């Protein structure tokens, strides 16, 4: 298990390094509100997502806005914004990496951008 732990720590450091480099180049965004239109436009290169992230709501292609909705008792008529975001990134040829929630701090969704 020691080798697995070391590999996970190395991957986490790699993710943090990618995010820091992207921030320095102003090619980083965080949060579903900022990421939703970028994903729809195919601008996300790598989405970094915490394991336990959920965002019930809907993306409106006409306005380019993601509307978060408080978790309702009936989830059947709501989309999970994180699932939608992951699908958009993959559909546009981007990659998705998952990280421990505590690694990402108070922003459990982050992305490096193509441009």
C-alpha positions in Angstrom: 0.0 0.0 0.0 2.9 2.3 0.5 3.6 2.4 -3.2 -0.1 3.2 -3.9 0.0 6.0 -1.4 3.2 7.5 -2.9 1.7 7.3 -6.4 -1.4 9.1 -5.3 0.6 11.8 -3.6 2.7 12.2 -6.8 -0.4 12.5 -8.9 -1.8 15.1 -6.5 1.3 17.2 -6.7 1.2 16.9 -10.5 -2.4 18.2 -10.5 -1.5 21.1 -8.2 1.5 21.9 -10.4 -0.8 22.0 -13.5 -3.2 24.3 -11.8 -0.5 26.6 -10.6 1.0 26.9 -14.1 -2.4 27.5 -15.6 -3.2 30.2 -13.0 0.1 31.9 -13.8 -0.8 31.9 -17.5 -4.3 33.0 -16.8 -5.7 29.7 -18.2 -7.5 28.5 -15.1 -11.0 28.8 -13.9 -12.9 27.4 -10.9 -16.5 26.7 -10.0 -19.4 25.4 -12.0 -20.7 28.9 -12.9 -17.5 29.8 -14.7 -16.8 26.3 -16.1 -20.2 25.6 -17.7 -20.0 28.0 -20.6 -16.3 27.1 -21.2 -17.1 23.4 -21.3 -19.9 24.0 -23.8 -17.5 26.0 -26.0 -14.9 23.2 -25.8 -12.3 25.4 -24.1 -11.5 23.1 -21.2 -8.3 21.0 -21.6 -8.4 19.3 -18.2 -11.2 19.3 -15.7 -10.1 18.6 -12.1 -13.0 17.4 -10.0 -13.4 16.4 -6.4 -14.8 12.9 -5.7 -17.9 14.1 -3.8 -19.0 17.1 -5.9 -22.6 17.5 -7.0 -24.3 20.5 -8.5 -28.0 20.0 -9.1 -29.3 22.4 -11.8 -29.3 23.1 -15.5 -27.2 24.7 -18.2 -29.0 27.1 -20.5 -27.3 27.1 -23.9 -29.1 30.3 -25.0 -27.8 32.4 -22.0 -24.6 30.5 -21.3 -25.5 30.2 -17.6 -25.7 27.3 -15.3 -28.5 27.7 -12.7 -27.8 25.8 -9.5 -30.9 24.5 -7.8 -31.1 23.5 -4.1 -31.2 19.7 -3.9 -34.8 18.8 -4.3 -36.6 15.8 -3.0 -37.3 14.8 -6.6 -34.0 14.6 -8.4 -35.6 13.0 -11.5 -36.3 16.4 -13.2 -32.9 17.9 -12.4 -29.5 17.3 -14.1 -26.3 16.9 -12.1 -24.2 19.8 -13.4 -21.0 17.9 -12.6 -22.0 14.9 -14.8 -23.0 17.3 -17.5 -19.7 19.2 -17.2 -17.7 16.0 -17.4 -19.6 14.9 -20.5 -19.0 18.2 -22.2 -15.3 18.1 -21.5 -15.0 14.5 -22.8 -17.1 15.2 -25.8 -14.8 18.1 -26.8 -11.7 16.0 -26.4 -10.6 17.2 -23.0 -9.6 15.1 -20.0 -11.0 14.7 -16.5 -9.0 14.0 -13.4 -10.4 13.3 -10.0 -8.7 14.5 -6.8 -9.3 14.2 -3.1 -11.7 17.0 -2.1 -9.3 18.4 0.5 -6.7 18.9 -2.2 -8.9 21.3 -4.0 -9.9 23.2 -0.9 -13.0 25.4 -1.2 -13.2 25.0 -5.0 -13.9 21.4 -5.8 -14.1 22.1 -9.5 -11.2 23.6 -11.4 -10.0 23.5 -15.0 -7.0 24.3 -17.1 -8.0 26.0 -20.4 -6.9 25.5 -24.0 -7.0 29.2 -24.7 
